[in-house]
Amino acid sequence: MIGLDIEKISESVQASLEDLYYQMWLVRLFDEKVDEMFAKGMIHGTTHLCVGEEATAIGGCAVLQEKDKITSTHRGHGHSIGKGADVNRMMAELMGRETGYCKGKGGSMHIADLVKGNLGANGIVGGGIPIAVGSALTSKMMNTGYVTLCFFGDGAANEGSFHESLNLASIWDLPVVFLCENNQYGMSGSVKEMFHIENIADRAVAYGFPGYVIDGNNIIEVMKAVYDAVERARRGEGPTLIEAKTYRWKGHSKSDGRKYRTREEEETWKKKDPIAYFGRLLVESDRSTQEKLDQLKNKAKLEIESAVEFALKSPKPSLDSLEEDVYA
């Protein structure tokens, strides 16, 4: 299945491997800052963090062409950054400022950037899966040549939208890649209790297309698998289901994680830190140095601090705009 060697991976991505490392830190530091500000009451509503899942978000988007699309989830900050979102506008949106992606009215679960090909996060579990199939159908009918990468979690794999969408994508050979970020818990329910199969990817056989299980904390493995699936879809050979096994370090929302997880489990997964792994790989393969990697982390930290400053200086939506952008 994997036809892309690590030596050739940089030839198939627009960004350098060092830049991907930087993007992974941008995702983590963005969400850690959001977590901090949420606790201080500076961000309202709710938010879902993807700390620990940086490899799937950045690795999945890295091998896409500019014309390709993605659909995201309620845990979508990493996907947005991977598809080129402006962290200033993202932070402004979360802080309810009119310079945000939805003019401060949508919040964390509704960030979209159609110019970059991000069709949007979604507050409905499994809601992005049929949207991805619709996007892929458009590509096929209009012969545009783009592929849609559909992110979703393990919880969404038990929704009816998952099964209907995979069946439709299969019978019409649509150019869509289904990437399941299995972070081991659908809200507070363990996958061990919610599935009577070992791998979610095993469900692909029921719809007549390939399914693969990968290490979702290994960005190289993510890029290899998504690259092959995207190219297969672009050739007109139909969809692929990829299950990336990973782990969210934070709770489902806010700080509920330790209500249903042990500290021992958390520490076991933190030893598989996707950023630390990628950093070691870059140094050991002579593609970077620890000094350069430290500089990239600091650069990401400064960019997040700048995003917070941008958001704080941005105006809040006026009451006069209350009924604008309302469609239903």
VEXTORKE-532738 format. One record per residue (C-alpha): residue number from 1; residue in three letters; x, y, z. Coordinates in steps of 0.02 Angstrom, whole numbers, plus 50000, padded with zeros to 5 digits. Layout:
// VEXTORKE-532738
{num->NUM&residu->ALA&c1->X&c2->Y&c3->Z}
...
END
This chain:
// VEXTORKE-532738
{num->1&residu->MET&c1->50000&c2->50000&c3->50000}
{num->2&residu->ILE&c1->50137&c2->50121&c3->50045}
{num->3&residu->GLY&c1->50229&c2->50175&c3->49889}
{num->4&residu->LEU&c1->50319&c2->50328&c3->49955}
{num->5&residu->ASP&c1->50489&c2->50305&c3->50037}
{num->6&residu->ILE&c1->50543&c2->50421&c3->50176}
{num->7&residu->GLU&c1->50684&c2->50485&c3->50065}
{num->8&residu->LYS&c1->50555&c2->50542&c3->49937}
{num->9&residu->ILE&c1->50423&c2->50611&c3->50056}
{num->10&residu->SER&c1->50487&c2->50789&c3->50043}
{num->11&residu->GLU&c1->50466&c2->50782&c3->49854}
{num->12&residu->SER&c1->50279&c2->50756&c3->49874}
{num->13&residu->VAL&c1->50241&c2->50895&c3->49997}
{num->14&residu->GLN&c1->50242&c2->51082&c3->49967}
{num->15&residu->ALA&c1->50321&c2->51116&c3->50137}
{num->16&residu->SER&c1->50491&c2->51058&c3->50198}
{num->17&residu->LEU&c1->50500&c2->50928&c3->50335}
{num->18&residu->GLU&c1->50564&c2->51062&c3->50454}
{num->19&residu->ASP&c1->50413&c2->51169&c3->50411}
{num->20&residu->LEU&c1->50298&c2->51024&c3->50452}
{num->21&residu->TYR&c1->50384&c2->51010&c3->50621}
{num->22&residu->TYR&c1->50351&c2->51196&c3->50645}
{num->23&residu->GLN&c1->50168&c2->51174&c3->50598}
{num->24&residu->MET&c1->50149&c2->51034&c3->50725}
{num->25&residu->TRP&c1->50213&c2->51149&c3->50861}
{num->26&residu->LEU&c1->50097&c2->51286&c3->50798}
{num->27&residu->VAL&c1->49949&c2->51168&c3->50822}
{num->28&residu->ARG&c1->50002&c2->51114&c3->50996}
{num->29&residu->LEU&c1->50044&c2->51288&c3->51059}
{num->30&residu->PHE&c1->49884&c2->51359&c3->50986}
{num->31&residu->ASP&c1->49777&c2->51232&c3->51078}
{num->32&residu->GLU&c1->49876&c2->51247&c3->51239}
{num->33&residu->LYS&c1->49852&c2->51435&c3->51235}
{num->34&residu->VAL&c1->49666&c2->51411&c3->51200}
{num->35&residu->ASP&c1->49657&c2->51292&c3->51349}
{num->36&residu->GLU&c1->49741&c2->51423&c3->51459}
{num->37&residu->MET&c1->49628&c2->51565&c3->51403}
{num->38&residu->PHE&c1->49471&c2->51459&c3->51417}
{num->39&residu->ALA&c1->49515&c2->51422&c3->51599}
{num->40&residu->LYS&c1->49534&c2->51609&c3->51629}
{num->41&residu->GLY&c1->49364&c2->51647&c3->51554}
{num->42&residu->MET&c1->49438&c2->51737&c3->51404}
{num->43&residu->ILE&c1->49355&c2->51615&c3->51282}
{num->44&residu->HIS&c1->49170&c2->51573&c3->51298}
{num->45&residu->GLY&c1->49060&c2->51434&c3->51233}
{num->46&residu->THR&c1->49158&c2->51273&c3->51220}
{num->47&residu->THR&c1->49311&c2->51208&c3->51129}
{num->48&residu->HIS&c1->49387&c2->51039&c3->51090}
{num->49&residu->LEU&c1->49576&c2->51023&c3->51087}
{num->50&residu->CYS&c1->49685&c2->50911&c3->50980}
{num->51&residu->VAL&c1->49844&c2->50912&c3->51085}
{num->52&residu->GLY&c1->49929&c2->50745&c3->51049}
{num->53&residu->GLU&c1->49849&c2->50726&c3->50877}
{num->54&residu->GLU&c1->49963&c2->50844&c3->50780}
{num->55&residu->ALA&c1->50033&c2->50710&c3->50664}
{num->56&residu->THR&c1->49865&c2->50664&c3->50587}
{num->57&residu->ALA&c1->49815&c2->50845&c3->50556}
{num->58&residu->ILE&c1->49978&c2->50907&c3->50483}
{num->59&residu->GLY&c1->50030&c2->50744&c3->50400}
{num->60&residu->GLY&c1->49860&c2->50719&c3->50320}
{num->61&residu->CYS&c1->49854&c2->50894&c3->50245}
{num->62&residu->ALA&c1->50038&c2->50897&c3->50196}
{num->63&residu->VAL&c1->50019&c2->50784&c3->50045}
{num->64&residu->LEU&c1->49867&c2->50873&c3->49973}
{num->65&residu->GLN&c1->49874&c2->50987&c3->49822}
{num->66&residu->GLU&c1->49817&c2->51166&c3->49840}
{num->67&residu->LYS&c1->49655&c2->51126&c3->49747}
{num->68&residu->ASP&c1->49610&c2->50981&c3->49862}
{num->69&residu->LYS&c1->49479&c2->51001&c3->49998}
{num->70&residu->ILE&c1->49458&c2->50946&c3->50177}
{num->71&residu->THR&c1->49311&c2->50928&c3->50295}
{num->72&residu->SER&c1->49347&c2->50944&c3->50480}
{num->73&residu->THR&c1->49269&c2->50903&c3->50649}
{num->74&residu->HIS&c1->49228&c2->50989&c3->50813}
{num->75&residu->ARG&c1->49411&c2->50955&c3->50858}
{num->76&residu->GLY&c1->49474&c2->51046&c3->50706}
{num->77&residu->HIS&c1->49605&c2->51177&c3->50749}
{num->78&residu->GLY&c1->49745&c2->51066&c3->50687}
{num->79&residu->HIS&c1->49657&c2->51029&c3->50523}
{num->80&residu->SER&c1->49633&c2->51215&c3->50493}
{num->81&residu->ILE&c1->49816&c2->51253&c3->50524}
{num->82&residu->GLY&c1->49868&c2->51106&c3->50415}
{num->83&residu->LYS&c1->49765&c2->51176&c3->50271}
{num->84&residu->GLY&c1->49845&c2->51347&c3->50287}
{num->85&residu->ALA&c1->49730&c2->51444&c3->50403}
{num->86&residu->ASP&c1->49785&c2->51611&c3->50477}
{num->87&residu->VAL&c1->49808&c2->51585&c3->50664}
{num->88&residu->ASN&c1->49770&c2->51769&c3->50693}
{num->89&residu->ARG&c1->49596&c2->51748&c3->50620}
{num->90&residu->MET&c1->49574&c2->51583&c3->50711}
{num->91&residu->MET&c1->49617&c2->51658&c3->50879}
{num->92&residu->ALA&c1->49508&c2->51809&c3->50845}
{num->93&residu->GLU&c1->49362&c2->51694&c3->50806}
{num->94&residu->LEU&c1->49381&c2->51598&c3->50968}
{num->95&residu->MET&c1->49387&c2->51761&c3->51064}
{num->96&residu->GLY&c1->49230&c2->51826&c3->50979}
{num->97&residu->ARG&c1->49310&c2->51964&c3->50876}
{num->98&residu->GLU&c1->49247&c2->52025&c3->50708}
{num->99&residu->THR&c1->49417&c2->51993&c3->50627}
{num->100&residu->GLY&c1->49387&c2->51806&c3->50651}
{num->101&residu->TYR&c1->49341&c2->51683&c3->50514}
{num->102&residu->CYS&c1->49156&c2->51694&c3->50557}
{num->103&residu->LYS&c1->49164&c2->51876&c3->50616}
{num->104&residu->GLY&c1->49171&c2->51815&c3->50795}
{num->105&residu->LYS&c1->49000&c2->51732&c3->50787}
{num->106&residu->GLY&c1->49044&c2->51551&c3->50752}
{num->107&residu->GLY&c1->49176&c2->51504&c3->50878}
{num->108&residu->SER&c1->49288&c2->51352&c3->50884}
{num->109&residu->MET&c1->49177&c2->51226&c3->50795}
{num->110&residu->HIS&c1->49137&c2->51329&c3->50640}
{num->111&residu->ILE&c1->49304&c2->51384&c3->50569}
{num->112&residu->ALA&c1->49309&c2->51370&c3->50380}
{num->113&residu->ASP&c1->49415&c2->51443&c3->50240}
{num->114&residu->LEU&c1->49345&c2->51405&c3->50068}
{num->115&residu->VAL&c1->49490&c2->51494&c3->49983}
{num->116&residu->LYS&c1->49612&c2->51370&c3->50061}
{num->117&residu->GLY&c1->49498&c2->51222&c3->50029}
{num->118&residu->ASN&c1->49442&c2->51199&c3->50209}
{num->119&residu->LEU&c1->49255&c2->51165&c3->50195}
{num->120&residu->GLY&c1->49235&c2->51187&c3->50381}
{num->121&residu->ALA&c1->49233&c2->51116&c3->50554}
{num->122&residu->ASN&c1->49071&c2->51040&c3->50612}
{num->123&residu->GLY&c1->48985&c2->51034&c3->50781}
{num->124&residu->ILE&c1->48883&c2->50882&c3->50729}
{num->125&residu->VAL&c1->48971&c2->50716&c3->50759}
{num->126&residu->GLY&c1->48991&c2->50638&c3->50587}
{num->127&residu->GLY&c1->48919&c2->50793&c3->50504}
{num->128&residu->GLY&c1->49070&c2->50822&c3->50394}
{num->129&residu->ILE&c1->49070&c2->50648&c3->50316}
{num->130&residu->PRO&c1->48922&c2->50673&c3->50195}
{num->131&residu->ILE&c1->48987&c2->50848&c3->50157}
{num->132&residu->ALA&c1->49151&c2->50770&c3->50101}
{num->133&residu->VAL&c1->49057&c2->50647&c3->49990}
{num->134&residu->GLY&c1->48959&c2->50792&c3->49915}
{num->135&residu->SER&c1->49121&c2->50884&c3->49881}
{num->136&residu->ALA&c1->49195&c2->50729&c3->49799}
{num->137&residu->LEU&c1->49038&c2->50707&c3->49693}
{num->138&residu->THR&c1->49056&c2->50886&c3->49634}
{num->139&residu->SER&c1->49237&c2->50855&c3->49586}
{num->140&residu->LYS&c1->49189&c2->50701&c3->49485}
{num->141&residu->MET&c1->49039&c2->50780&c3->49399}
{num->142&residu->MET&c1->49133&c2->50938&c3->49353}
{num->143&residu->ASN&c1->49296&c2->50848&c3->49315}
{num->144&residu->THR&c1->49398&c2->50967&c3->49423}
{num->145&residu->GLY&c1->49524&c2->50837&c3->49480}
{num->146&residu->TYR&c1->49525&c2->50881&c3->49664}
{num->147&residu->VAL&c1->49515&c2->50754&c3->49805}
{num->148&residu->THR&c1->49426&c2->50781&c3->49971}
{num->149&residu->LEU&c1->49509&c2->50723&c3->50132}
{num->150&residu->CYS&c1->49377&c2->50689&c3->50265}
{num->151&residu->PHE&c1->49433&c2->50696&c3->50446}
{num->152&residu->PHE&c1->49321&c2->50615&c3->50577}
{num->153&residu->GLY&c1->49338&c2->50530&c3->50745}
{num->154&residu->ASP&c1->49303&c2->50356&c3->50810}
{num->155&residu->GLY&c1->49137&c2->50414&c3->50883}
{num->156&residu->ALA&c1->49077&c2->50467&c3->50710}
{num->157&residu->ALA&c1->49109&c2->50292&c3->50643}
{num->158&residu->ASN&c1->48953&c2->50234&c3->50736}
{num->159&residu->GLU&c1->48841&c2->50367&c3->50659}
{num->160&residu->GLY&c1->48723&c2->50328&c3->50517}
{num->161&residu->SER&c1->48804&c2->50465&c3->50412}
{num->162&residu->PHE&c1->48966&c2->50364&c3->50413}
{num->163&residu->HIS&c1->48888&c2->50207&c3->50338}
{num->164&residu->GLU&c1->48778&c2->50297&c3->50211}
{num->165&residu->SER&c1->48922&c2->50406&c3->50154}
{num->166&residu->LEU&c1->49047&c2->50265&c3->50134}
{num->167&residu->ASN&c1->48921&c2->50163&c3->50034}
{num->168&residu->LEU&c1->48881&c2->50307&c3->49917}
{num->169&residu->ALA&c1->49065&c2->50350&c3->49893}
{num->170&residu->SER&c1->49099&c2->50169&c3->49852}
{num->171&residu->ILE&c1->48964&c2->50137&c3->49723}
{num->172&residu->TRP&c1->49008&c2->50298&c3->49631}
{num->173&residu->ASP&c1->49198&c2->50280&c3->49648}
{num->174&residu->LEU&c1->49211&c2->50456&c3->49719}
{num->175&residu->PRO&c1->49379&c2->50544&c3->49747}
{num->176&residu->VAL&c1->49371&c2->50550&c3->49937}
{num->177&residu->VAL&c1->49486&c2->50487&c3->50075}
{num->178&residu->PHE&c1->49409&c2->50448&c3->50244}
{num->179&residu->LEU&c1->49536&c2->50478&c3->50383}
{num->180&residu->CYS&c1->49475&c2->50418&c3->50553}
{num->181&residu->GLU&c1->49570&c2->50495&c3->50698}
{num->182&residu->ASN&c1->49543&c2->50358&c3->50826}
{num->183&residu->ASN&c1->49594&c2->50445&c3->50987}
{num->184&residu->GLN&c1->49524&c2->50301&c3->51091}
{num->185&residu->TYR&c1->49373&c2->50393&c3->51161}
{num->186&residu->GLY&c1->49211&c2->50453&c3->51085}
{num->187&residu->MET&c1->49169&c2->50587&c3->51213}
{num->188&residu->SER&c1->49187&c2->50482&c3->51372}
{num->189&residu->GLY&c1->49159&c2->50310&c3->51296}
{num->190&residu->SER&c1->49310&c2->50198&c3->51262}
{num->191&residu->VAL&c1->49321&c2->50120&c3->51089}
{num->192&residu->LYS&c1->49338&c2->49953&c3->51180}
{num->193&residu->GLU&c1->49159&c2->49974&c3->51239}
{num->194&residu->MET&c1->49087&c2->50051&c3->51080}
{num->195&residu->PHE&c1->49154&c2->49929&c3->50948}
{num->196&residu->HIS&c1->49150&c2->49740&c3->50938}
{num->197&residu->ILE&c1->49292&c2->49741&c3->50812}
{num->198&residu->GLU&c1->49476&c2->49776&c3->50840}
{num->199&residu->ASN&c1->49497&c2->49901&c3->50698}
{num->200&residu->ILE&c1->49374&c2->50027&c3->50628}
{num->201&residu->ALA&c1->49465&c2->50014&c3->50461}
{num->202&residu->ASP&c1->49399&c2->49835&c3->50448}
{num->203&residu->ARG&c1->49230&c2->49908&c3->50401}
{num->204&residu->ALA&c1->49297&c2->49962&c3->50232}
{num->205&residu->VAL&c1->49284&c2->49786&c3->50164}
{num->206&residu->ALA&c1->49094&c2->49794&c3->50182}
{num->207&residu->TYR&c1->49091&c2->49937&c3->50058}
{num->208&residu->GLY&c1->49215&c2->49862&c3->49936}
{num->209&residu->PHE&c1->49366&c2->49976&c3->49953}
{num->210&residu->PRO&c1->49532&c2->49969&c3->50048}
{num->211&residu->GLY&c1->49549&c2->50002&c3->50234}
{num->212&residu->TYR&c1->49714&c2->50025&c3->50326}
{num->213&residu->VAL&c1->49770&c2->50047&c3->50506}
{num->214&residu->ILE&c1->49917&c2->50162&c3->50538}
{num->215&residu->ASP&c1->50011&c2->50240&c3->50683}
{num->216&residu->GLY&c1->49929&c2->50410&c3->50697}
{num->217&residu->ASN&c1->50074&c2->50477&c3->50801}
{num->218&residu->ASN&c1->50200&c2->50446&c3->50661}
{num->219&residu->ILE&c1->50185&c2->50590&c3->50537}
{num->220&residu->ILE&c1->50287&c2->50499&c3->50405}
{num->221&residu->GLU&c1->50170&c2->50349&c3->50412}
{num->222&residu->VAL&c1->50020&c2->50466&c3->50403}
{num->223&residu->MET&c1->50090&c2->50555&c3->50250}
{num->224&residu->LYS&c1->50133&c2->50392&c3->50162}
{num->225&residu->ALA&c1->49959&c2->50319&c3->50188}
{num->226&residu->VAL&c1->49862&c2->50477&c3->50143}
{num->227&residu->TYR&c1->49973&c2->50508&c3->49992}
{num->228&residu->ASP&c1->49938&c2->50336&c3->49919}
{num->229&residu->ALA&c1->49751&c2->50352&c3->49956}
{num->230&residu->VAL&c1->49740&c2->50526&c3->49879}
{num->231&residu->GLU&c1->49831&c2->50473&c3->49722}
{num->232&residu->ARG&c1->49719&c2->50320&c3->49707}
{num->233&residu->ALA&c1->49567&c2->50431&c3->49719}
{num->234&residu->ARG&c1->49639&c2->50554&c3->49593}
{num->235&residu->ARG&c1->49661&c2->50411&c3->49469}
{num->236&residu->GLY&c1->49474&c2->50377&c3->49481}
{num->237&residu->GLU&c1->49491&c2->50217&c3->49582}
{num->238&residu->GLY&c1->49377&c2->50272&c3->49723}
{num->239&residu->PRO&c1->49388&c2->50299&c3->49911}
{num->240&residu->THR&c1->49500&c2->50231&c3->50049}
{num->241&residu->LEU&c1->49470&c2->50217&c3->50236}
{num->242&residu->ILE&c1->49622&c2->50252&c3->50345}
{num->243&residu->GLU&c1->49616&c2->50228&c3->50533}
{num->244&residu->ALA&c1->49752&c2->50327&c3->50623}
{num->245&residu->LYS&c1->49773&c2->50266&c3->50802}
{num->246&residu->THR&c1->49815&c2->50415&c3->50912}
{num->247&residu->TYR&c1->49767&c2->50494&c3->51079}
{num->248&residu->ARG&c1->49703&c2->50661&c3->51139}
{num->249&residu->TRP&c1->49798&c2->50723&c3->51290}
{num->250&residu->LYS&c1->49658&c2->50836&c3->51351}
{num->251&residu->GLY&c1->49478&c2->50796&c3->51393}
{num->252&residu->HIS&c1->49339&c2->50782&c3->51267}
{num->253&residu->SER&c1->49293&c2->50962&c3->51308}
{num->254&residu->LYS&c1->49362&c2->51067&c3->51449}
{num->255&residu->SER&c1->49449&c2->50957&c3->51580}
{num->256&residu->ASP&c1->49346&c2->50799&c3->51593}
{num->257&residu->GLY&c1->49482&c2->50677&c3->51537}
{num->258&residu->ARG&c1->49525&c2->50606&c3->51708}
{num->259&residu->LYS&c1->49345&c2->50563&c3->51747}
{num->260&residu->TYR&c1->49360&c2->50409&c3->51636}
{num->261&residu->ARG&c1->49548&c2->50387&c3->51605}
{num->262&residu->THR&c1->49691&c2->50338&c3->51718}
{num->263&residu->ARG&c1->49849&c2->50440&c3->51736}
{num->264&residu->GLU&c1->49947&c2->50284&c3->51691}
{num->265&residu->GLU&c1->49857&c2->50274&c3->51523}
{num->266&residu->GLU&c1->49889&c2->50457&c3->51488}
{num->267&residu->GLU&c1->50074&c2->50443&c3->51528}
{num->268&residu->THR&c1->50092&c2->50289&c3->51418}
{num->269&residu->TRP&c1->50024&c2->50384&c3->51269}
{num->270&residu->LYS&c1->50124&c2->50542&c3->51307}
{num->271&residu->LYS&c1->50281&c2->50439&c3->51287}
{num->272&residu->LYS&c1->50225&c2->50421&c3->51106}
{num->273&residu->ASP&c1->50223&c2->50610&c3->51081}
{num->274&residu->PRO&c1->50210&c2->50637&c3->50891}
{num->275&residu->ILE&c1->50312&c2->50798&c3->50894}
{num->276&residu->ALA&c1->50454&c2->50725&c3->50997}
{num->277&residu->TYR&c1->50457&c2->50572&c3->50882}
{num->278&residu->PHE&c1->50466&c2->50677&c3->50725}
{num->279&residu->GLY&c1->50601&c2->50788&c3->50801}
{num->280&residu->ARG&c1->50710&c2->50637&c3->50841}
{num->281&residu->LEU&c1->50684&c2->50570&c3->50665}
{num->282&residu->LEU&c1->50739&c2->50734&c3->50586}
{num->283&residu->VAL&c1->50896&c2->50744&c3->50691}
{num->284&residu->GLU&c1->50945&c2->50560&c3->50674}
{num->285&residu->SER&c1->50921&c2->50568&c3->50484}
{num->286&residu->ASP&c1->51027&c2->50727&c3->50471}
{num->287&residu->ARG&c1->50880&c2->50826&c3->50402}
{num->288&residu->SER&c1->50892&c2->50952&c3->50544}
{num->289&residu->THR&c1->50981&c2->50991&c3->50706}
{num->290&residu->GLN&c1->50915&c2->51007&c3->50882}
{num->291&residu->GLU&c1->50964&c2->51190&c3->50881}
{num->292&residu->LYS&c1->50860&c2->51222&c3->50725}
{num->293&residu->LEU&c1->50712&c2->51126&c3->50797}
{num->294&residu->ASP&c1->50719&c2->51230&c3->50956}
{num->295&residu->GLN&c1->50717&c2->51387&c3->50849}
{num->296&residu->LEU&c1->50563&c2->51325&c3->50756}
{num->297&residu->LYS&c1->50473&c2->51291&c3->50919}
{num->298&residu->ASN&c1->50514&c2->51466&c3->50981}
{num->299&residu->LYS&c1->50455&c2->51539&c3->50815}
{num->300&residu->ALA&c1->50288&c2->51449&c3->50836}
{num->301&residu->LYS&c1->50273&c2->51514&c3->51014}
{num->302&residu->LEU&c1->50301&c2->51693&c3->50957}
{num->303&residu->GLU&c1->50171&c2->51673&c3->50819}
{num->304&residu->ILE&c1->50040&c2->51613&c3->50943}
{num->305&residu->GLU&c1->50079&c2->51756&c3->51062}
{num->306&residu->SER&c1->50060&c2->51875&c3->50916}
{num->307&residu->ALA&c1->49893&c2->51796&c3->50872}
{num->308&residu->VAL&c1->49829&c2->51826&c3->51048}
{num->309&residu->GLU&c1->49885&c2->52007&c3->51039}
{num->310&residu->PHE&c1->49798&c2->52026&c3->50870}
{num->311&residu->ALA&c1->49637&c2->51954&c3->50939}
{num->312&residu->LEU&c1->49638&c2->52062&c3->51096}
{num->313&residu->LYS&c1->49661&c2->52219&c3->50992}
{num->314&residu->SER&c1->49521&c2->52172&c3->50872}
{num->315&residu->PRO&c1->49346&c2->52243&c3->50898}
{num->316&residu->LYS&c1->49198&c2->52139&c3->50952}
{num->317&residu->PRO&c1->49050&c2->52126&c3->50832}
{num->318&residu->SER&c1->48930&c2->52272&c3->50850}
{num->319&residu->LEU&c1->48748&c2->52249&c3->50897}
{num->320&residu->ASP&c1->48703&c2->52321&c3->50727}
{num->321&residu->SER&c1->48774&c2->52163&c3->50646}
{num->322&residu->LEU&c1->48668&c2->52045&c3->50752}
{num->323&residu->GLU&c1->48554&c2->51994&c3->50608}
{num->324&residu->GLU&c1->48688&c2->51990&c3->50473}
{num->325&residu->ASP&c1->48747&c2->51823&c3->50403}
{num->326&residu->VAL&c1->48591&c2->51735&c3->50467}
{num->327&residu->TYR&c1->48523&c2->51613&c3->50339}
{num->328&residu->ALA&c1->48391&c2->51515&c3->50435}
END
